[in-house]
Amino acid sequence: MRRGLLYEIATVDGKQELDLLSGSLTSFKITRPVRYYTIGDGDVGRPDAIAFLFYQQERYWWVIAVTNNIIDPINEMTTGRILKIPDILDIYDYYKAARKR
């Protein structure tokens, strides 16, 4: 089993899986003003698409999920829901602090 900053890689039945380390995500802090975004029909269940829209990085989907207490994007990200979108600098601060641990 290998461990990354946000996940661990485990082998189950001969296949590799990525398991998010939810405990490490709780240390993400918002210190700057947030933006707000209303989910449209094309964004339903797609935190990755919204992350790309704001950060030009799909990999920051987890920031949107954590900030908005979303566990199941398919069922919780519905048309009309308003999301808080943290500043990219808060994401950079999180990664900097996590690397020091």
MODELLER restraints for C-alpha pairs under 7 A, 6 or more apart:
rsr = mdl.restraints
at = mdl.atoms
rsr.add(forms.Gaussian(group=physical.xy_distance, feature=features.Distance(at['CA:1:A'], at['CA:8:A']), mean=6.82, stdev=0.5))
rsr.add(forms.Gaussian(group=physical.xy_distance, feature=features.Distance(at['CA:1:A'], at['CA:9:A']), mean=5.51, stdev=0.5))
rsr.add(forms.Gaussian(group=physical.xy_distance, feature=features.Distance(at['CA:1:A'], at['CA:10:A']), mean=4.82, stdev=0.5))
rsr.add(forms.Gaussian(group=physical.xy_distance, feature=features.Distance(at['CA:1:A'], at['CA:11:A']), mean=6.94, stdev=0.5))
rsr.add(forms.Gaussian(group=physical.xy_distance, feature=features.Distance(at['CA:2:A'], at['CA:8:A']), mean=5.53, stdev=0.5))
rsr.add(forms.Gaussian(group=physical.xy_distance, feature=features.Distance(at['CA:2:A'], at['CA:9:A']), mean=5.04, stdev=0.5))
rsr.add(forms.Gaussian(group=physical.xy_distance, feature=features.Distance(at['CA:2:A'], at['CA:10:A']), mean=6.88, stdev=0.5))
rsr.add(forms.Gaussian(group=physical.xy_distance, feature=features.Distance(at['CA:3:A'], at['CA:9:A']), mean=6.07, stdev=0.5))
rsr.add(forms.Gaussian(group=physical.xy_distance, feature=features.Distance(at['CA:6:A'], at['CA:20:A']), mean=5.89, stdev=0.5))
rsr.add(forms.Gaussian(group=physical.xy_distance, feature=features.Distance(at['CA:6:A'], at['CA:21:A']), mean=5.54, stdev=0.5))
rsr.add(forms.Gaussian(group=physical.xy_distance, feature=features.Distance(at['CA:6:A'], at['CA:24:A']), mean=6.59, stdev=0.5))
rsr.add(forms.Gaussian(group=physical.xy_distance, feature=features.Distance(at['CA:7:A'], at['CA:18:A']), mean=6.21, stdev=0.5))
rsr.add(forms.Gaussian(group=physical.xy_distance, feature=features.Distance(at['CA:7:A'], at['CA:19:A']), mean=5.30, stdev=0.5))
rsr.add(forms.Gaussian(group=physical.xy_distance, feature=features.Distance(at['CA:7:A'], at['CA:20:A']), mean=4.22, stdev=0.5))
rsr.add(forms.Gaussian(group=physical.xy_distance, feature=features.Distance(at['CA:7:A'], at['CA:21:A']), mean=4.96, stdev=0.5))
rsr.add(forms.Gaussian(group=physical.xy_distance, feature=features.Distance(at['CA:8:A'], at['CA:18:A']), mean=5.81, stdev=0.5))
rsr.add(forms.Gaussian(group=physical.xy_distance, feature=features.Distance(at['CA:8:A'], at['CA:19:A']), mean=5.40, stdev=0.5))
rsr.add(forms.Gaussian(group=physical.xy_distance, feature=features.Distance(at['CA:8:A'], at['CA:20:A']), mean=6.59, stdev=0.5))
rsr.add(forms.Gaussian(group=physical.xy_distance, feature=features.Distance(at['CA:8:A'], at['CA:21:A']), mean=6.93, stdev=0.5))
rsr.add(forms.Gaussian(group=physical.xy_distance, feature=features.Distance(at['CA:9:A'], at['CA:16:A']), mean=6.46, stdev=0.5))
rsr.add(forms.Gaussian(group=physical.xy_distance, feature=features.Distance(at['CA:9:A'], at['CA:17:A']), mean=5.63, stdev=0.5))
rsr.add(forms.Gaussian(group=physical.xy_distance, feature=features.Distance(at['CA:9:A'], at['CA:18:A']), mean=4.81, stdev=0.5))
rsr.add(forms.Gaussian(group=physical.xy_distance, feature=features.Distance(at['CA:9:A'], at['CA:19:A']), mean=6.44, stdev=0.5))
rsr.add(forms.Gaussian(group=physical.xy_distance, feature=features.Distance(at['CA:10:A'], at['CA:16:A']), mean=5.60, stdev=0.5))
rsr.add(forms.Gaussian(group=physical.xy_distance, feature=features.Distance(at['CA:10:A'], at['CA:17:A']), mean=5.34, stdev=0.5))
rsr.add(forms.Gaussian(group=physical.xy_distance, feature=features.Distance(at['CA:10:A'], at['CA:18:A']), mean=6.56, stdev=0.5))
rsr.add(forms.Gaussian(group=physical.xy_distance, feature=features.Distance(at['CA:11:A'], at['CA:17:A']), mean=6.11, stdev=0.5))
rsr.add(forms.Gaussian(group=physical.xy_distance, feature=features.Distance(at['CA:28:A'], at['CA:94:A']), mean=5.87, stdev=0.5))
rsr.add(forms.Gaussian(group=physical.xy_distance, feature=features.Distance(at['CA:29:A'], at['CA:90:A']), mean=6.96, stdev=0.5))
rsr.add(forms.Gaussian(group=physical.xy_distance, feature=features.Distance(at['CA:30:A'], at['CA:86:A']), mean=6.50, stdev=0.5))
rsr.add(forms.Gaussian(group=physical.xy_distance, feature=features.Distance(at['CA:30:A'], at['CA:90:A']), mean=6.00, stdev=0.5))
rsr.add(forms.Gaussian(group=physical.xy_distance, feature=features.Distance(at['CA:31:A'], at['CA:90:A']), mean=6.60, stdev=0.5))
rsr.add(forms.Gaussian(group=physical.xy_distance, feature=features.Distance(at['CA:32:A'], at['CA:87:A']), mean=6.33, stdev=0.5))
rsr.add(forms.Gaussian(group=physical.xy_distance, feature=features.Distance(at['CA:32:A'], at['CA:90:A']), mean=6.98, stdev=0.5))
rsr.add(forms.Gaussian(group=physical.xy_distance, feature=features.Distance(at['CA:33:A'], at['CA:87:A']), mean=6.87, stdev=0.5))
rsr.add(forms.Gaussian(group=physical.xy_distance, feature=features.Distance(at['CA:34:A'], at['CA:84:A']), mean=6.11, stdev=0.5))
rsr.add(forms.Gaussian(group=physical.xy_distance, feature=features.Distance(at['CA:34:A'], at['CA:85:A']), mean=5.41, stdev=0.5))
rsr.add(forms.Gaussian(group=physical.xy_distance, feature=features.Distance(at['CA:34:A'], at['CA:86:A']), mean=4.70, stdev=0.5))
rsr.add(forms.Gaussian(group=physical.xy_distance, feature=features.Distance(at['CA:34:A'], at['CA:87:A']), mean=5.99, stdev=0.5))
rsr.add(forms.Gaussian(group=physical.xy_distance, feature=features.Distance(at['CA:35:A'], at['CA:84:A']), mean=5.87, stdev=0.5))
rsr.add(forms.Gaussian(group=physical.xy_distance, feature=features.Distance(at['CA:35:A'], at['CA:85:A']), mean=4.97, stdev=0.5))
rsr.add(forms.Gaussian(group=physical.xy_distance, feature=features.Distance(at['CA:35:A'], at['CA:86:A']), mean=6.51, stdev=0.5))
rsr.add(forms.Gaussian(group=physical.xy_distance, feature=features.Distance(at['CA:36:A'], at['CA:82:A']), mean=6.53, stdev=0.5))
rsr.add(forms.Gaussian(group=physical.xy_distance, feature=features.Distance(at['CA:36:A'], at['CA:83:A']), mean=5.55, stdev=0.5))
rsr.add(forms.Gaussian(group=physical.xy_distance, feature=features.Distance(at['CA:36:A'], at['CA:84:A']), mean=4.82, stdev=0.5))
rsr.add(forms.Gaussian(group=physical.xy_distance, feature=features.Distance(at['CA:36:A'], at['CA:85:A']), mean=5.78, stdev=0.5))
rsr.add(forms.Gaussian(group=physical.xy_distance, feature=features.Distance(at['CA:37:A'], at['CA:82:A']), mean=5.51, stdev=0.5))
rsr.add(forms.Gaussian(group=physical.xy_distance, feature=features.Distance(at['CA:37:A'], at['CA:83:A']), mean=5.14, stdev=0.5))
rsr.add(forms.Gaussian(group=physical.xy_distance, feature=features.Distance(at['CA:37:A'], at['CA:84:A']), mean=6.61, stdev=0.5))
rsr.add(forms.Gaussian(group=physical.xy_distance, feature=features.Distance(at['CA:38:A'], at['CA:80:A']), mean=5.56, stdev=0.5))
rsr.add(forms.Gaussian(group=physical.xy_distance, feature=features.Distance(at['CA:38:A'], at['CA:81:A']), mean=5.60, stdev=0.5))
rsr.add(forms.Gaussian(group=physical.xy_distance, feature=features.Distance(at['CA:38:A'], at['CA:82:A']), mean=4.33, stdev=0.5))
rsr.add(forms.Gaussian(group=physical.xy_distance, feature=features.Distance(at['CA:38:A'], at['CA:83:A']), mean=6.19, stdev=0.5))
rsr.add(forms.Gaussian(group=physical.xy_distance, feature=features.Distance(at['CA:39:A'], at['CA:78:A']), mean=6.65, stdev=0.5))
rsr.add(forms.Gaussian(group=physical.xy_distance, feature=features.Distance(at['CA:39:A'], at['CA:79:A']), mean=5.06, stdev=0.5))
rsr.add(forms.Gaussian(group=physical.xy_distance, feature=features.Distance(at['CA:39:A'], at['CA:80:A']), mean=5.18, stdev=0.5))
rsr.add(forms.Gaussian(group=physical.xy_distance, feature=features.Distance(at['CA:39:A'], at['CA:81:A']), mean=5.45, stdev=0.5))
rsr.add(forms.Gaussian(group=physical.xy_distance, feature=features.Distance(at['CA:39:A'], at['CA:82:A']), mean=6.30, stdev=0.5))
rsr.add(forms.Gaussian(group=physical.xy_distance, feature=features.Distance(at['CA:40:A'], at['CA:79:A']), mean=5.09, stdev=0.5))
rsr.add(forms.Gaussian(group=physical.xy_distance, feature=features.Distance(at['CA:40:A'], at['CA:80:A']), mean=6.33, stdev=0.5))
rsr.add(forms.Gaussian(group=physical.xy_distance, feature=features.Distance(at['CA:41:A'], at['CA:79:A']), mean=5.50, stdev=0.5))
rsr.add(forms.Gaussian(group=physical.xy_distance, feature=features.Distance(at['CA:43:A'], at['CA:49:A']), mean=6.78, stdev=0.5))
rsr.add(forms.Gaussian(group=physical.xy_distance, feature=features.Distance(at['CA:43:A'], at['CA:50:A']), mean=6.90, stdev=0.5))
rsr.add(forms.Gaussian(group=physical.xy_distance, feature=features.Distance(at['CA:44:A'], at['CA:74:A']), mean=6.98, stdev=0.5))
rsr.add(forms.Gaussian(group=physical.xy_distance, feature=features.Distance(at['CA:44:A'], at['CA:77:A']), mean=5.32, stdev=0.5))
rsr.add(forms.Gaussian(group=physical.xy_distance, feature=features.Distance(at['CA:44:A'], at['CA:78:A']), mean=5.25, stdev=0.5))
rsr.add(forms.Gaussian(group=physical.xy_distance, feature=features.Distance(at['CA:44:A'], at['CA:79:A']), mean=6.14, stdev=0.5))
rsr.add(forms.Gaussian(group=physical.xy_distance, feature=features.Distance(at['CA:45:A'], at['CA:73:A']), mean=4.67, stdev=0.5))
rsr.add(forms.Gaussian(group=physical.xy_distance, feature=features.Distance(at['CA:45:A'], at['CA:74:A']), mean=4.09, stdev=0.5))
rsr.add(forms.Gaussian(group=physical.xy_distance, feature=features.Distance(at['CA:45:A'], at['CA:75:A']), mean=6.84, stdev=0.5))
rsr.add(forms.Gaussian(group=physical.xy_distance, feature=features.Distance(at['CA:45:A'], at['CA:77:A']), mean=5.00, stdev=0.5))
rsr.add(forms.Gaussian(group=physical.xy_distance, feature=features.Distance(at['CA:46:A'], at['CA:73:A']), mean=6.84, stdev=0.5))
rsr.add(forms.Gaussian(group=physical.xy_distance, feature=features.Distance(at['CA:47:A'], at['CA:61:A']), mean=4.96, stdev=0.5))
rsr.add(forms.Gaussian(group=physical.xy_distance, feature=features.Distance(at['CA:47:A'], at['CA:64:A']), mean=6.45, stdev=0.5))
rsr.add(forms.Gaussian(group=physical.xy_distance, feature=features.Distance(at['CA:47:A'], at['CA:65:A']), mean=6.92, stdev=0.5))
rsr.add(forms.Gaussian(group=physical.xy_distance, feature=features.Distance(at['CA:48:A'], at['CA:58:A']), mean=4.65, stdev=0.5))
rsr.add(forms.Gaussian(group=physical.xy_distance, feature=features.Distance(at['CA:48:A'], at['CA:59:A']), mean=6.77, stdev=0.5))
rsr.add(forms.Gaussian(group=physical.xy_distance, feature=features.Distance(at['CA:48:A'], at['CA:61:A']), mean=4.60, stdev=0.5))
rsr.add(forms.Gaussian(group=physical.xy_distance, feature=features.Distance(at['CA:49:A'], at['CA:58:A']), mean=6.37, stdev=0.5))
rsr.add(forms.Gaussian(group=physical.xy_distance, feature=features.Distance(at['CA:51:A'], at['CA:57:A']), mean=6.10, stdev=0.5))
rsr.add(forms.Gaussian(group=physical.xy_distance, feature=features.Distance(at['CA:51:A'], at['CA:58:A']), mean=5.27, stdev=0.5))
rsr.add(forms.Gaussian(group=physical.xy_distance, feature=features.Distance(at['CA:51:A'], at['CA:60:A']), mean=5.69, stdev=0.5))
rsr.add(forms.Gaussian(group=physical.xy_distance, feature=features.Distance(at['CA:51:A'], at['CA:61:A']), mean=5.19, stdev=0.5))
rsr.add(forms.Gaussian(group=physical.xy_distance, feature=features.Distance(at['CA:52:A'], at['CA:58:A']), mean=4.70, stdev=0.5))
rsr.add(forms.Gaussian(group=physical.xy_distance, feature=features.Distance(at['CA:55:A'], at['CA:88:A']), mean=6.74, stdev=0.5))
rsr.add(forms.Gaussian(group=physical.xy_distance, feature=features.Distance(at['CA:64:A'], at['CA:85:A']), mean=6.26, stdev=0.5))
rsr.add(forms.Gaussian(group=physical.xy_distance, feature=features.Distance(at['CA:65:A'], at['CA:71:A']), mean=6.85, stdev=0.5))
rsr.add(forms.Gaussian(group=physical.xy_distance, feature=features.Distance(at['CA:67:A'], at['CA:84:A']), mean=6.75, stdev=0.5))
rsr.add(forms.Gaussian(group=physical.xy_distance, feature=features.Distance(at['CA:68:A'], at['CA:83:A']), mean=6.36, stdev=0.5))
rsr.add(forms.Gaussian(group=physical.xy_distance, feature=features.Distance(at['CA:68:A'], at['CA:84:A']), mean=6.44, stdev=0.5))
rsr.add(forms.Gaussian(group=physical.xy_distance, feature=features.Distance(at['CA:70:A'], at['CA:76:A']), mean=6.44, stdev=0.5))
